[in-house]
Amino acid sequence: MHNPGNATPDRFPAQDRFADGAQYIAGRLTQGTSGRTHTVVDPATGADVLTYELAGPDDVDAAVAAAREAFPGWAGATPGERSDALHRFAAVLADRAEDFARAESLQCGKPLKLTREFDVPGTVDNAAFFAGAARLLQGQSAGEYSGDHTSYVRREPIGVVGSIAPWNYPLQMAAWKILPAIAAGNTVVLKPAEITPLTSLMFAQAATRAGIPDGVINIVSGTGREAGEHLVAHPDVAMTSFTGSTAVGKRVAEVATATVKRLHLELGGKAPFLVFDDADLDAAVHGAVAGALINTGQDCTAATRAYVQQPLYEAFVEQTAALMDTVRVGDPFAPGTDLGPLVSHVQRDRVAGFVDRARSYARVVCGGEAPQGDLKEGAYYRPTLIADAAQDSEAVQSEIFGPVLVVLPFDTDDEGIRLANDTPYGLAASAWSRDVYRANRATRELKAGCVWINDHIPIISEMPHGGYKASGFGKDMSAYSFEEYTQVKHVMFDNTAVAAKDWHRTVFGDR
């Protein structure tokens, strides 16, 4: 691994911590063995940050072996011991918050104020939550459910968990996958996206500093096609947890089926933003802009489809466009920046393609272009509002994953809810109304794993995150997530020491 000369050391002074490689296996950094390299690029400037050796199948095998070796000791630790380790982990994360914030901004293009105020504090809070949850994993109380027998239920760790995380929230996705798994006594091999490995590696190093044993958390930085598929197919991996697109999620499920793994899939989203005619228009406009542009729109729960009831439609379009025009696009490390670049030029060009095609069937009200001048070298794209697209159009049905909001009108409440549900996805949704009955109906009838009322995007560690329909299954965060990483065992005691003989006599007669 090397640090190219055109990198910007003032943005991330500790680059040389990965000089020994971008694989973290059994508590140490190592080089990959695929024979190929990848360069992490600062999407704000186009500068190279780090070039490293990609993981290959041999690295995945080594990481799985390390996790398998560490499993008996970690699974055998008491809940209190695992809890203490996670509390120390949370403290190390908090102590290094600024380093994490800067690294996440550098590799993703996120505004530094976002990583400081959202990504890193959220990760520390997750660690603190699962430190407490580690002591609360419960089965069922013992009881005599069958004559002369006592039964109870044990919850046990599954084994080695193979996790694959996306590039849009590398730090938080590492936390969401690793923390509940290890709190429950599992060990983990995580494959981050190859374009954003920095904070996942830092996360694993922080765990080691906190005293979590070597091999409990391992990181393999490689491509999905090579390292990812090998991890999913590995016979010693008992569970696969994947966050990413629905198309790739289907491939993960196909590969995992061969070894009958447990699956946890958090897939794509196309969140509706449903505005009824009694809503607070100003609040809805501000909510739409914040909800659509969070993380430059690279968020599977971002507001992407605003359905606005007549007669608020035209006013909503006008005011939303005006507010979008005030959003400050710029250097993620500049204090006044609201919106940074997309994660890469490839992603920027993909988003631009959606918008350019939409011009033939809809109205691009604002944005729709990459800024020039000082920002022309970065992967920037202006906040974009598209109006009057048809419900079956590409912009409405497909996941754009950029700073683009599509707005459509509706007439009746029935129509609004029907349109909101009319995509394959079901990860998140929001409804805006001052009528408690309308709001309550929306919470019942919107087919999504999370429904916000008069807000869009907040999440908390205590509550679950996960989808319906093509957005996958399984939950992140909360006690529901904790339980995902356990298996249930029924234990039954014969209280009489003769019940087995009686059962034998019943089935086979006296002999």
Secondary structure, 3 states (H helix, E strand, C coil): CECCCCCCCCCCCCHHHHCCCCEEECCEEECCCCCCEEEEECCCCCCEEEEEECCCHHHHHHHHHHHHHHHHHHHHCCHHHHHHHHHHHHHHHHHCHHHHHHHHHHHHCCCHHHHHHHHHHHHHHHHHHHHHHCCCCCCEEEEEEECCEEEEEEEEECCEEEEECCCCCHHHHHHHHHHHHHHCCCEEEEECCCCCCHHHHHHHHHHHHCCCCCCCEEECCCCHHHHHHHHHHCCCCCEEEEECCHHHHHHHHHHHHCCCCEEEEECCCCEEEEECCCCCHHHHHHHHHHHHHHHHHCCCCCEEEEEEECCCHHHHHHHHHHHHCCCCECCCCCCCCCECCCCCHHHHHHHHHHHHHHCCCCEEEECCCCCCHHHCCCCCCCCEEEECCCCCCHHHHCCCCCCEEEEEEECCHHHHHHHHCCCCEECEEEEECCCHHHHHHHHHHCCCCEEEECCCCCCCCCCCECCEECCEECCECHHHHHHHCEEEEEEEEECCCCHHHHHHHHHHCCC
